[in-house]
């Protein structure tokens, strides 16, 4: 018998091509801004193993390269929610 499958989260990103507002033509700066624009938003179950599996460099006190996260989430909302609320 297979163990129950539970969702780890719901993430999405904007499909509209980002506009780079910085007039700097430094390749590294442009790549960083594009990655920032395409970072995913949404909700993740509050189990630190999940974001760690999604981003090997995940730091709960900092940023993830792949999804928007900080200690209070975007606009003060925590993107990590309890399994029961999910």
VOVEXNU-112871 format. One record per residue: residue in three letters; x, y, z of N, C-alpha, C, CB in turn. Coordinates in steps of 0.2 Angstrom, whole numbers, padded with zeros to 4 digits, always signed. Glycine has a CB too. Layout:
ALAXYZXYZXYZXYZ ...
This chain:
UNK+0004-0006+0000+0000+0000+0000+0004+0006+0000-0005+0000+0006 UNK+0003+0011-0004+0006+0017-0005+0005+0022+0001+0005+0020-0012 UNK+0010+0026+0003+0008+0031+0008+0004+0037+0005+0015+0034+0011 UNK+0000+0040+0010-0004+0046+0007+0001+0051+0004-0008+0049+0013 UNK-0002+0054-0001+0002+0060-0005-0002+0066-0003+0001+0059-0012 UNK+0003+0071+0000+0000+0077+0002+0004+0083-0002+0001+0078+0010 UNK+0000+0088-0004+0003+0093-0007+0009+0097-0003-0002+0098-0010 UNK+0014+0099-0006+0019+0103-0003+0018+0110-0003+0026+0101-0006 UNK+0014+0112-0008+0013+0120-0009+0009+0121-0016+0019+0124-0008 UNK+0008+0127-0016+0005+0130-0023+0010+0136-0025-0002+0132-0022 UNK+0013+0135-0030+0018+0141-0032+0016+0143-0039+0025+0139-0032 UNK+0017+0149-0041+0015+0151-0048+0020+0157-0049+0008+0154-0049 UNK+0021+0159-0056+0025+0165-0058+0021+0168-0063+0032+0163-0059 UNK+0022+0174-0064+0019+0178-0069+0022+0177-0076+0020+0186-0068 UNK+0018+0176-0081+0020+0174-0088+0022+0180-0092+0015+0170-0091 UNK+0020+0186-0090+0022+0192-0094+0029+0193-0093+0018+0198-0091 UNK+0032+0194-0099+0040+0195-0099+0041+0201-0095+0042+0196-0107 UNK+0046+0200-0090+0048+0206-0086+0052+0212-0090+0052+0204-0080 UNK+0051+0218-0088+0054+0224-0091+0060+0225-0086+0049+0230-0092 UNK+0066+0226-0088+0071+0228-0084+0072+0235-0084+0078+0225-0087 UNK+0071+0238-0078+0071+0245-0077+0077+0248-0076+0066+0247-0072 UNK+0082+0245-0074+0089+0247-0073+0092+0249-0080+0093+0242-0069 UNK+0095+0254-0081+0099+0256-0087+0106+0253-0087+0099+0264-0087 UNK+0108+0250-0082+0114+0246-0082+0114+0241-0087+0116+0244-0075 UNK+0119+0240-0091+0120+0235-0096+0125+0229-0094+0122+0238-0102 UNK+0126+0229-0087+0130+0224-0085+0126+0217-0085+0132+0225-0077 UNK+0129+0212-0088+0126+0206-0089+0123+0203-0083+0130+0201-0093 UNK+0128+0203-0078+0126+0200-0072+0120+0203-0068+0132+0200-0067 UNK+0120+0209-0069+0114+0213-0066+0108+0212-0069+0116+0221-0066 UNK+0108+0211-0076+0102+0210-0080+0100+0203-0078+0104+0210-0087 UNK+0104+0198-0078+0102+0191-0076+0099+0191-0069+0108+0186-0077 UNK+0102+0194-0064+0099+0194-0057+0092+0197-0057+0104+0198-0053 UNK+0091+0203-0061+0085+0206-0061+0079+0201-0065+0085+0212-0065 UNK+0081+0198-0070+0077+0193-0073+0075+0187-0068+0080+0190-0080 UNK+0080+0184-0065+0078+0179-0060+0074+0182-0055+0085+0176-0057 UNK+0075+0188-0052+0071+0191-0047+0063+0191-0050+0073+0198-0045 UNK+0063+0193-0056+0056+0194-0059+0052+0188-0059+0056+0198-0065 UNK+0056+0182-0061+0053+0176-0062+0052+0171-0055+0056+0172-0067 UNK+0054+0174-0050+0054+0170-0044+0046+0168-0042+0057+0173-0038 UNK+0045+0162-0040+0038+0160-0039+0035+0163-0033+0038+0152-0039 UNK+0028+0164-0033+0025+0166-0027+0020+0161-0025+0021+0173-0029 UNK+0017+0161-0020+0012+0156-0018+0012+0154-0010+0012+0150-0022 UNK+0011+0148-0009+0011+0146-0002+0015+0139-0002+0004+0145+0001 UNK+0018+0138+0004+0022+0132+0005+0020+0129+0012+0030+0133+0004 UNK+0019+0123+0012+0018+0120+0019+0024+0121+0024+0016+0112+0018 UNK+0022+0123+0030+0027+0125+0034+0032+0120+0037+0024+0129+0040 UNK+0035+0116+0033+0040+0111+0034+0046+0113+0031+0037+0104+0032 UNK+0051+0115+0035+0057+0117+0032+0061+0112+0027+0062+0120+0037 UNK+0059+0106+0027+0062+0101+0023+0059+0103+0015+0060+0094+0025 UNK+0053+0105+0015+0050+0107+0008+0054+0112+0004+0043+0109+0009 UNK+0055+0118+0007+0059+0123+0003+0067+0121+0002+0059+0130+0007 UNK+0069+0117+0007+0076+0114+0007+0077+0110+0001+0078+0111+0013 UNK+0071+0106-0001+0072+0101-0006+0071+0105-0013+0066+0096-0006 UNK+0067+0111-0013+0066+0115-0019+0072+0119-0020+0060+0119-0018 UNK+0076+0121-0015+0082+0126-0016+0087+0124-0012+0080+0133-0015 UNK+0092+0121-0015+0098+0118-0011+0101+0124-0006+0103+0115-0015 UNK+0101+0130-0009+0104+0135-0005+0099+0139-0001+0107+0140-0010 UNK+0093+0136+0001+0088+0140+0004+0090+0142+0011+0082+0135+0005 UNK+0089+0148+0013+0090+0150+0020+0084+0154+0023+0096+0156+0019 UNK+0081+0151+0028+0075+0154+0031+0076+0161+0033+0073+0149+0037 UNK+0082+0163+0034+0083+0170+0036+0084+0175+0030+0088+0171+0041 UNK+0084+0172+0024+0086+0176+0019+0081+0175+0013+0093+0175+0016 UNK+0084+0175+0007+0080+0174+0001+0081+0167-0003+0081+0180-0004 UNK+0077+0165-0007+0077+0159-0011+0078+0162-0018+0072+0154-0010 UNK+0082+0158-0022+0083+0160-0029+0077+0158-0033+0089+0157-0032 UNK+0073+0154-0030+0067+0151-0034+0060+0153-0032+0067+0144-0034 UNK+0059+0155-0026+0053+0157-0024+0053+0163-0019+0049+0152-0021 UNK+0048+0167-0019+0048+0173-0015+0047+0171-0008+0043+0179-0017 UNK+0052+0173-0003+0052+0171+0004+0056+0176+0008+0054+0164+0005 UNK+0053+0178+0013+0057+0181+0019+0053+0179+0025+0058+0188+0018 UNK+0056+0181+0031+0053+0179+0037+0045+0181+0038+0056+0182+0043 UNK+0043+0186+0034+0036+0187+0034+0032+0186+0028+0034+0194+0037 UNK+0036+0184+0023+0033+0183+0016+0032+0190+0013+0027+0179+0016 UNK+0029+0189+0007+0028+0195+0003+0022+0200+0006+0026+0194-0004 UNK+0023+0206+0007+0018+0211+0009+0016+0209+0017+0012+0211+0005 UNK+0021+0206+0020+0020+0205+0027+0016+0198+0028+0016+0210+0031 UNK+0014+0195+0023+0010+0189+0024+0015+0183+0023+0005+0188+0018 UNK+0014+0178+0028+0019+0172+0028+0017+0167+0023+0019+0169+0035 UNK+0022+0166+0018+0020+0161+0013+0020+0154+0015+0025+0162+0007 UNK+0023+0153+0021+0023+0146+0024+0017+0145+0029+0030+0145+0028 UNK+0013+0141+0027+0007+0140+0031+0006+0133+0034+0001+0141+0027 UNK+0002+0132+0039+0002+0126+0042-0002+0121+0038-0003+0126+0049 UNK+0000+0114+0039-0003+0109+0034-0010+0109+0035+0000+0102+0037 UNK-0013+0110+0041-0020+0110+0042-0024+0116+0038-0022+0111+0049 UNK-0021+0122+0038-0024+0128+0034-0023+0127+0027-0020+0134+0037 UNK-0018+0123+0025-0017+0122+0018-0023+0117+0015-0011+0119+0016 
